Amino acid sequence: QVQLVESGGGVVQAGGSLTLSCAASGSFSSINIMGWYRQAPGKQRELVAAIAGGGVTNYADSVKGRFTISRDNAKNTVYLQMNSVKPEDTAVYYCNVDARHGLFSSHTYWGQGTQVTVSS
């Protein structure tokens, strides 16, 4: 059993900052890639940022330079620091974790989603 619990969503003014957290718990050997996705009304879910175990990151062009993804491997937690937020950042944000189960098995898991609303 693997559970992902997200926190940190809410309402923030344009230009402000917000930090999201996602903690993984349950049964797994280790975690590979951790990431954040978002889905705005009427739009497809898109990758926001991802981070590998060694710290290599990948960002969507729309958030590059404004958002920072990080992870705490000891706590099995991934964070998304959102700075200089814009109204178009409004969406439900989902964390995603690729977890290993033994040496040869890996599965992805999704968080429950947390609403981020940027007011203008």
Secondary structure as the mmCIF struct_conf table of DSSP 4:
data_model
#
loop_
_struct_conf.conf_type_id
_struct_conf.id
_struct_conf.beg_label_comp_id
_struct_conf.beg_label_asym_id
_struct_conf.beg_label_seq_id
_struct_conf.end_label_comp_id
_struct_conf.end_label_asym_id
_struct_conf.end_label_seq_id
STRN STRN1 VAL A 2 SER A 7
STRN STRN2 GLY A 10 GLN A 13
TURN_TY1_P TURN_TY1_P1 ALA A 14 GLY A 15
STRN STRN3 LEU A 18 GLY A 26
BEND BEND1 SER A 27 SER A 27
BEND BEND2 SER A 29 SER A 29
STRN STRN4 SER A 30 GLN A 39
TURN_TY1_P TURN_TY1_P2 PRO A 41 GLY A 42
BEND BEND3 LYS A 43 LYS A 43
STRN STRN5 GLU A 46 ILE A 51
TURN_TY1_P TURN_TY1_P3 GLY A 53 GLY A 54
BEND BEND4 GLY A 55 GLY A 55
STRN STRN6 THR A 57 TYR A 59
TURN_TY1_P TURN_TY1_P4 ASP A 61 ARG A 66
STRN STRN7 PHE A 67 ASP A 72
TURN_TY1_P TURN_TY1_P5 ASN A 73 ASN A 76
STRN STRN8 THR A 77 MET A 82
BEND BEND5 SER A 84 SER A 84
HELX_RH_3T_P HELX_RH_3T_P1 PRO A 87 ASP A 89
STRN STRN9 ALA A 91 ARG A 100
BEND BEND6 GLY A 102 PHE A 104
STRN STRN10 SER A 106 TRP A 110
STRN STRN11 THR A 114 SER A 119
#
